[in-house]
């Protein structure tokens, strides 16, 4: 969670800078540059502290490029939480209203469409390369970064191709193309070209570093475009295993593993992953789709040693992966069907979703989210905050999630005489209300509305103290509190839960 | 134990009256110099650089000196010096108790015995009165200064998380060492335990606590100070009072839990409301009216007025019914906690086997990561410490961890493991270091380490182990691969925290 803080997304805040940029020379890039578009967006993030209202709308710009079937490919982070999107072609003063057709938050990619047919008149889709460039190959980055209004071109070489965390979700890791060409805020969504063809899409940088720009490489772009061919984005499948190396001789002997090299030992199977029910603790993964797995978890692919996960990167949900597994002193074959579970305990960043909450007697309850933890970072010394961190990191590993659809947190108190003594419970995780075990936010509403006794009794994880509220007074105060604090609605629940 | 700090802020009006200290008090004041050395919290076989503390003590008979525990904490050498002299007199620490921040020193050589007339302990100091503080100046002459009592409260000791009756003094004298004595009417009023030159406020441990300690310490076996073992909270919320059926206005505190193994755990229950303790009415913030010192936290009724083993009557409300129960008071030792605090910095027990550092978690270990320790340490350990540190699931249970790995060929593949909770060694459950030593002694070596929520055991190559241990000891310069406290030391007062 901390690592991602050092990265930042390249969405430039809209700056009123009117610099005259000299017109670029026509060259071999002219075909490609005609396909690069500027994206103007107005973004409104949700407010996870006061979830009944939206945050401040801010203008931003990004880049994108025209692909086949009259579509525009860009970053998910350029158009996430966007309320209004316009696109503008190279050397064309007109702006056209656009909308998001597909968005993949796990790979930070989105496809936009434009209803007005005039927009695509005279354009041609950009060409995609067939393979990734090699290290030190010259690449060109096109886009509309900060520092000017018109198209910018920067050049550099491929410095590294590696795995890295995608800052947009702060959780997912995929292949990343690292280049030393300047990539700046506003470049997001612009193409990275090798010999005039797309090999990547510029998307993030690294704070406190120089000449390090990151692009989403071709395989990830292709994965996304293939995924949406059926009209829906399903996302990357999740295998869901943690493993350790089998380099230790004593460990190999303990597992009765033949040979002295190769294989990785599974020490944890995620209850929400594809491997659940197929792989187990102490399984040794010997090969994946017939590529032998070395004891450092790499496979040899096209002559390069890459993490075995790279093979999984090429799969779609619904595909399967075949492991050769050493289990109970024998080699067996395990076919794992790949799925993308909707895992509520992975705590990705959330976009394009109104936050859930429920208010009773001035107490605001909401599910635990990454956004809320970030908003509460200033309270990191408090016991309740530390408990939230523990629950978010160890929900599955320590079995804290059992019988829970989500963790529900008392996120705030809207001060009123009915809740004067509830301050110390803020950031506590609700376990029980009026004798009813709480597994999701709606359970609280049910327990409160079903209460026939005089008191509402709230219990919290890790705390022996009880929060007691006069049920009648709380009900009567609800309206007054809404007026006092300008709350338009006392609850919001997502449709499908 | 730590009580919820509710400080009474009472400002007392200045009074006058100081009588010059008599001759016998002057000659009883000695300078105490202690060379101390702490063990490294991470590498428990290593020592930090030695340091020097200088303060004062008071001769209580021909061969004993009373001083503060903090002054002689982790001492390597203790020396005394009389007023207007230069000679150093060697002394040993006969007894120290951080729960009251007092220590009793013994002069080592009989020939050095000092002729002295016994000092007298004050019987009463007016809570609005003044005292005189005695210390040495740079030339070993007596220096004296007036101090006004501004506050009397039960608060945490400056050097350990235990409550005690503390007087706050406003003084003109620049107090130059802890243990400086305060006198009143020619008798000892107390010892200065801390001084803040910024505010000129010193904190004094009063005669009553000193008298209690001395009588106990000079007549072995030392019984120590009593605790009730009750974790409680104030009970102000009228709704919660109504819910619990408390009708007595302004009275009563709420029991949250009791420390396992203490007398209170046998007779008190969570959600009991304590109305009166040992014949004194307790208000809803936990204060009572003391005949000598006014409004004080009720911890003084236990620590200041009782001894371990005493049984005291309580008036409580349980299930809305008022009743009387008896509670046995105990001496609660830090080592009874699931995660002991180890404020005194006692060397931790450890075992290094195959480069794996095995030890127990203590508050000192966690907090040595610095002020941001809650962010630095694994959230699981932080959570355990914050929510369960006083409450082992069974008596004697502590948290045994693999705190780190000293890289060597025997532990290849395990070297990234840090601060992981050990559940079993060689397949046998482990609750504390005693279990660890028992297992390693009866089975010669550690063959297998099981970690919490980690599906693969760490296995050590037995054919390499003996040789590897020798090499690791030499390579990393570890003088002893294990440190185990002597079995009987736990009942000796010195070892007690």
Interface residues (C-beta under 8 A of the other chain):
Chain A: X244 X245 X246 X247 X248 X249 X250 X251 X253 X254 X265 X266 X267 X268 X269 X280 X281 X282 X295 X380 X381 X383 X386 X387 X389 X390 X393 X394 X397 X398 X420 X421 X455 X457 X462 X463 X464 X465 X466 X468 X469 X470
Chain B: X231 X233 X236 X237 X239 X240 X242 X243 X254 X256 X257 X270 X271 X374 X375 X379 X380 X382 X383 X386 X387 X388 X410 X411 X412 X413 X414 X448 X452 X453 X454 X455 X456 X457 X458 X459 X460 X461 X462 X464
